[in-house]
Amino acid sequence: MLPWSACSLTLMPVFDFSSRAPNVDPCAEIEASEYDSVTSLANLATKDGVILYAGVNDSEEDRLKDRNEHLKAFEVQFPKSAQSKNGDAPPARIQSLSKTALFKPPQSASAKKEGYQRIVRLSPPQRVASGAPNKRIGAVASSLAGDENEIVVFSATSNRPDKDKDVIQRIALSKGQEANDVDIFDFGAGKFKVAYCLDHDVYVQSVQYDFNKKKSLGRGEEDRKKLYAIPFPDVFQKKGRPKIRCLRWLSPSHILLLVNKPNRTGVELLILRLYEEGPGSIILRKTFSRHVQAAVDMDVALLDPDSNGAYQIVVAVAAIDVSLSVITIDYHGQSRDSLGRFNSLATYYNVRYM
């Protein structure tokens, strides 16, 4: 079962994908807010279901008074049996758990009214079934807060992170900037790297955290590196500069970038190779067919590794023509630390939420 955020509504349904039936229906739903829509969503697995972190603003009246508990938590409990007595799938249960604020209250009136939580991202769960559960961190990024946008990295060990005790780092963005996407890689032993992209730039922030002492061991801005910038067009060309829409970690030394060309003239996937010293470099790119004029979102799944640490990567790219392109890439393991080519697996058209 997976949660789904209907961004233009306050209703948040849960869908059951365990059946191969042609239609997928909600098995539980909740009204997430009476004031605003759900703008971002992430989940933590529990013994009986998942904890959902959702970005939902409070009322405008509360926001103007510097009270906006934008990070809401919901609990989904899955049914213990696959079927009920009448043969139908039993419903799941979803309920509100908590709400909290991690962003600093904006100073300007326009930022108080318009600002919201655009992104919530969690570090990946434990990929080895026999391993002990890993403690995870999260990151939220604000949008439309004028010159006050920020990224907040926090300890995701509670359904209600505390803005004083659980905030690990705050990444203040420069005037007029906001993060288009954020992703986290877990290196183990409380060491993480948070990658984020602006329109034209990619940064990586190193994070080291002692979960037992609830203490950050990093150096803040000193651990932040600008790894890549989209090149400016040739001085004699009239084309604009492409923009980075999304990014995802593929391995400890590879980041995938989803890039929209200017004026809806196409979409590219770029693989950014990271090095111990200096900036990264683009080592591989894929240009989509002409019908993909611009992309709106991307997600990546890292499949289970083999005994050598090699695994396959599945990439899904959603375009403005309501198509979904699915691509695979092979990672050859840390001994080789290299990737294979992009392989187009399938393209689905008229992919809509009904």
C-alpha positions as CSV (number, residue, x, y, z in Angstrom):
1,M,0.0,0.0,0.0
2,L,1.2,3.5,-0.8
3,P,0.0,7.0,0.2
4,W,-0.9,9.5,-2.4
5,S,-1.1,13.3,-2.0
6,A,-3.8,15.0,-4.0
7,C,-2.1,18.4,-4.2
8,S,-5.2,20.4,-5.3
9,L,-7.3,18.9,-2.5
10,T,-7.1,18.5,1.3
11,L,-8.1,14.8,1.0
12,M,-5.2,12.3,1.4
13,P,-6.1,8.8,0.3
14,V,-4.1,5.6,0.7
15,F,-4.0,3.1,-2.2
16,D,-3.5,-0.7,-2.1
17,F,-1.2,-1.8,-5.0
18,S,-0.9,-5.5,-3.8
19,S,-3.6,-6.6,-6.3
20,R,-3.1,-6.9,-10.1
21,A,-6.6,-5.6,-10.7
22,P,-6.8,-3.0,-13.6
23,N,-8.3,-0.4,-11.2
24,V,-6.7,0.9,-8.0
25,D,-9.1,2.3,-5.4
26,P,-8.4,4.0,-2.1
27,C,-8.4,1.8,0.9
28,A,-8.3,4.7,3.4
29,E,-8.4,8.4,3.4
30,I,-8.3,11.4,5.7
31,E,-8.9,15.1,5.4
32,A,-5.4,16.4,5.9
33,S,-6.4,20.1,6.4
34,E,-9.2,22.5,6.1
35,Y,-6.9,25.4,5.1
36,D,-4.4,24.2,2.5
37,S,-3.4,21.4,0.2
38,V,-0.8,18.7,0.7
39,T,2.3,19.9,-1.0
40,S,4.9,17.3,-0.1
41,L,4.9,13.7,1.3
42,A,7.4,11.1,2.6
43,N,7.0,8.0,4.7
44,L,8.7,6.0,7.5
45,A,7.9,2.3,7.7
46,T,6.6,0.9,11.0
47,K,5.8,-2.6,12.3
48,D,2.1,-2.3,11.3
49,G,2.2,0.4,8.6
50,V,3.9,3.8,7.9
51,I,4.3,7.2,9.4
52,L,3.6,9.9,6.8
53,Y,5.4,13.3,6.9
54,A,3.3,15.8,5.0
55,G,3.8,19.5,4.1
56,V,0.5,21.3,4.9
57,N,0.2,25.0,5.8
58,D,-2.0,26.2,8.7
59,S,-4.5,29.0,8.1
60,E,-3.4,32.4,6.8
61,E,-4.4,34.0,10.1
62,D,-2.1,31.7,12.0
63,R,0.7,32.2,9.5
64,L,0.5,36.0,9.9
65,K,0.9,35.4,13.7
66,D,4.1,33.3,13.1
67,R,2.2,30.1,13.9
68,N,2.5,27.7,11.0
69,E,3.0,24.0,12.0
70,H,3.7,23.0,8.4
71,L,5.1,19.5,9.0
72,K,2.2,17.2,9.7
73,A,2.5,13.5,10.7
74,F,-0.1,10.8,10.0
75,E,-0.1,7.1,10.9
76,V,-1.3,4.5,8.4
77,Q,-2.1,1.0,9.8
78,F,-2.3,-1.8,7.3
79,P,-4.8,-4.6,7.7
80,K,-3.3,-7.7,9.3
81,S,-5.3,-10.1,7.0
82,A,-5.2,-10.0,3.2
83,Q,-9.0,-10.6,2.9
84,S,-12.1,-10.0,5.0
85,K,-14.8,-12.6,5.5
86,N,-16.7,-11.5,2.4
87,G,-13.6,-11.8,0.2
88,D,-12.9,-8.1,-0.1
89,A,-9.6,-6.4,0.9
90,P,-10.1,-5.0,4.4
91,P,-9.6,-1.2,4.8
92,A,-6.5,0.4,6.1
93,R,-6.7,3.0,8.9
94,I,-5.2,6.5,8.7
95,Q,-5.2,9.0,11.5
96,S,-3.5,12.3,12.4
97,L,-0.6,12.1,14.8
98,S,1.1,15.4,15.3
99,K,2.1,18.7,13.7
100,T,5.2,20.9,14.2
101,A,7.1,23.8,12.7
102,L,10.8,23.5,11.6
103,F,11.2,26.7,9.5
104,K,12.0,30.0,11.1
105,P,9.0,32.3,10.9
106,P,9.4,34.6,7.8
107,Q,9.8,38.4,8.5
108,S,8.0,39.8,5.5
109,A,4.2,39.8,5.2
110,S,4.3,38.3,1.7
111,A,6.5,35.4,2.8
112,K,4.2,34.7,5.8
113,K,1.2,34.5,3.4
114,E,2.8,32.7,0.4
115,G,5.6,30.5,2.0
116,Y,5.1,26.8,2.2
117,Q,6.9,23.5,2.6
118,R,7.7,22.5,-1.0
119,I,9.8,19.4,-0.2
120,V,10.2,16.8,2.5
121,R,12.8,14.1,1.9
122,L,14.0,11.2,4.1
123,S,17.3,9.3,4.0
124,P,16.8,5.8,2.5
125,P,15.7,2.9,4.7
126,Q,18.0,-0.1,5.4
127,R,18.4,-2.0,2.2
128,V,19.8,-5.2,3.8
129,A,17.0,-7.3,5.3
130,S,19.2,-8.9,7.9
131,G,20.7,-5.6,9.1
132,A,19.5,-3.6,12.1
133,P,17.1,-0.8,11.2
134,N,19.0,2.4,10.4
135,K,18.2,5.7,12.1
136,R,17.1,8.2,9.5
137,I,17.3,11.9,8.9
138,G,15.0,14.2,6.9
139,A,15.1,17.5,5.1
140,V,12.4,20.0,4.4
141,A,12.7,22.9,2.0
142,S,10.6,26.0,1.8
143,S,9.3,27.9,-1.2
144,L,7.8,31.3,-2.0
145,A,9.3,32.7,1.2
146,G,10.9,35.6,-0.8
147,D,14.5,36.0,0.3
148,E,14.0,33.8,3.4
149,N,13.8,30.3,1.9
150,E,15.8,27.6,3.7
151,I,16.5,23.9,4.0
152,V,16.2,22.3,7.4
153,V,17.9,19.0,8.1
154,F,16.4,17.1,11.1
155,S,16.5,13.8,12.9
156,A,13.6,11.6,11.7
157,T,13.4,9.4,14.7
158,S,10.1,10.9,16.0
159,N,6.7,11.5,14.5
160,R,7.0,15.0,15.8
161,P,10.6,16.4,15.3
162,D,11.4,19.2,17.8
163,K,12.7,22.4,16.2
164,D,15.2,22.9,19.0
165,K,16.3,19.4,19.9
166,D,16.0,17.5,16.5
167,V,17.1,20.1,14.0
168,I,20.6,19.1,12.8
169,Q,21.5,21.9,10.4
170,R,19.9,24.9,8.7
171,I,20.9,25.7,5.1
172,A,20.1,29.4,4.4
173,L,19.7,30.1,0.7
174,S,20.8,33.3,-0.9
175,K,18.5,36.1,-1.8
176,G,15.8,35.0,-4.3
177,Q,16.9,31.3,-4.3
178,E,14.9,28.2,-3.4
179,A,15.7,24.5,-3.7
180,N,14.0,22.7,-6.6
181,D,14.8,19.3,-5.1
182,V,16.6,17.6,-2.3
183,D,17.9,14.1,-1.8
184,I,19.9,12.3,0.9
185,F,22.5,9.5,0.9
186,D,23.2,7.4,4.0
187,F,26.9,6.4,4.4
188,G,26.3,4.7,7.7
189,A,27.5,5.4,11.3
190,G,25.5,8.7,11.3
191,K,27.2,10.1,8.2
192,F,25.0,11.5,5.4
193,K,25.2,13.7,2.4
194,V,22.4,16.0,1.5
195,A,22.3,17.1,-2.2
196,Y,20.1,19.9,-3.4
197,C,19.7,21.8,-6.6
198,L,18.8,25.4,-7.5
199,D,17.8,26.3,-11.0
200,H,21.3,26.0,-12.3
201,D,23.5,24.7,-9.5
202,V,24.1,21.6,-7.5
203,Y,25.3,21.6,-3.9
204,V,26.2,18.8,-1.5
205,Q,26.1,19.3,2.3
206,S,27.9,16.7,4.5
207,V,26.0,15.8,7.7
208,Q,27.4,13.9,10.7
209,Y,25.0,13.3,13.6
210,D,25.2,11.5,16.9
211,F,21.6,10.1,17.4
212,N,22.2,9.1,21.0
213,K,23.5,12.5,22.1
214,K,21.3,14.4,19.6
215,K,24.3,16.4,18.6
216,S,25.6,17.5,15.2
217,L,29.2,16.7,14.6
218,G,29.5,18.6,11.3
219,R,31.1,22.0,10.6
220,G,28.0,23.6,8.9
221,E,28.8,25.7,5.9
222,E,32.4,24.4,5.8
223,D,31.0,21.0,4.8
224,R,29.1,22.4,1.9
225,K,30.4,22.2,-1.7
226,K,29.1,23.5,-5.0
227,L,29.6,20.6,-7.3
228,Y,28.2,21.7,-10.6
229,A,26.7,24.6,-12.5
230,I,24.7,24.5,-15.8
231,P,27.0,26.1,-18.5
232,F,25.9,29.4,-20.0
233,P,25.0,29.3,-23.7
234,D,27.4,30.4,-26.2
235,V,27.5,34.2,-26.5
236,F,26.2,34.0,-30.1
237,Q,23.3,31.7,-29.3
238,K,19.9,33.1,-28.4
239,K,18.9,30.0,-26.4
240,G,18.3,30.4,-22.6
241,R,20.0,28.4,-19.9
242,P,18.6,25.0,-19.0
243,K,17.2,24.5,-15.5
244,I,17.6,21.6,-13.1
245,R,14.2,20.2,-12.1
246,C,15.1,17.2,-9.9
247,L,18.0,15.2,-8.6
248,R,18.6,11.8,-7.0
249,W,21.5,9.9,-5.6
250,L,22.4,6.8,-7.6
251,S,25.5,5.7,-5.7
252,P,28.0,7.3,-3.2
253,S,29.7,9.1,-6.2
254,H,26.9,9.6,-8.8
255,I,23.9,11.9,-8.8
256,L,21.2,11.9,-11.5
257,L,19.9,15.3,-12.7
258,L,16.7,15.9,-14.5
259,V,17.1,19.0,-16.7
260,N,14.5,21.0,-18.7
261,K,15.8,22.8,-21.8
262,P,14.7,26.4,-22.2
263,N,11.2,27.3,-23.6
264,R,10.0,23.7,-23.4
265,T,12.4,22.5,-26.1
266,G,13.2,19.2,-24.5
267,V,14.4,17.2,-21.5
268,E,17.7,15.6,-20.6
269,L,19.0,13.2,-17.9
270,L,22.6,14.0,-16.8
271,I,24.8,11.8,-14.5
272,L,27.0,13.9,-12.3
273,R,30.2,12.1,-11.2
274,L,31.5,13.2,-7.8
275,Y,35.2,13.3,-6.8
276,E,37.0,13.6,-3.4
277,E,38.4,16.9,-4.4
278,G,37.1,19.6,-6.8
279,P,33.8,19.9,-8.7
280,G,31.9,17.1,-10.3
281,S,31.6,16.4,-14.0
282,I,28.9,15.2,-16.3
283,I,29.9,11.7,-17.6
284,L,26.7,10.6,-19.3
285,R,23.5,12.2,-20.7
286,K,20.2,11.1,-22.3
287,T,18.0,13.3,-24.4
288,F,14.3,12.4,-24.5
289,S,12.2,12.2,-27.7
290,R,10.5,15.3,-28.9
291,H,7.1,14.7,-27.3
292,V,8.7,15.2,-23.9
293,Q,8.9,19.0,-24.1
294,A,9.3,19.5,-20.3
295,A,9.5,17.3,-17.3
296,V,7.6,17.9,-14.0
297,D,8.9,15.2,-11.7
298,M,11.3,12.2,-11.3
299,D,11.7,9.3,-8.9
300,V,14.4,6.6,-8.6
301,A,14.4,3.1,-7.1
302,L,17.7,1.3,-6.3
303,L,17.0,-2.4,-6.5
304,D,18.6,-5.0,-4.2
305,P,22.4,-5.4,-4.7
306,D,24.1,-8.7,-5.5
307,S,27.0,-10.2,-3.6
308,N,29.4,-7.7,-5.3
309,G,27.3,-4.7,-4.4
310,A,26.1,-4.2,-8.0
311,Y,22.5,-3.3,-8.5
312,Q,20.0,-2.0,-11.1
313,I,18.5,1.5,-11.0
314,V,14.9,2.2,-12.2
315,V,14.2,5.8,-13.1
316,A,10.7,7.2,-13.8
317,V,10.2,10.6,-15.4
318,A,6.9,12.4,-15.6
319,A,6.4,14.9,-18.4
320,I,3.9,17.8,-19.0
321,D,2.2,15.7,-21.8
322,V,1.0,13.3,-19.1
323,S,3.5,10.6,-20.1
324,L,5.7,8.5,-17.9
325,S,9.1,7.3,-19.2
326,V,10.8,4.4,-17.4
327,I,14.5,3.9,-17.8
328,T,17.1,1.6,-16.2
329,I,20.8,2.0,-15.4
330,D,23.2,-0.6,-14.1
331,Y,25.6,0.2,-11.2
332,H,28.6,-2.1,-11.3
333,G,29.5,-2.0,-7.6
334,Q,31.9,0.0,-5.5
335,S,35.0,-1.9,-6.7
336,R,34.4,-0.6,-10.2
337,D,32.3,2.5,-9.1
338,S,30.8,3.0,-12.6
339,L,27.5,3.0,-14.3
340,G,26.2,1.5,-17.5
341,R,24.2,3.2,-20.2
342,F,20.6,4.5,-20.0
343,N,18.2,1.8,-21.2
344,S,14.7,2.8,-22.1
345,L,12.3,0.3,-20.6
346,A,8.8,1.6,-21.3
347,T,6.7,4.8,-22.0
348,Y,3.2,5.2,-20.7
349,Y,0.8,7.8,-22.1
350,N,-2.2,9.5,-20.5
351,V,-1.0,8.7,-17.0
352,R,-3.5,10.4,-14.7
353,Y,-4.8,10.3,-11.2
354,M,-8.5,9.8,-11.4
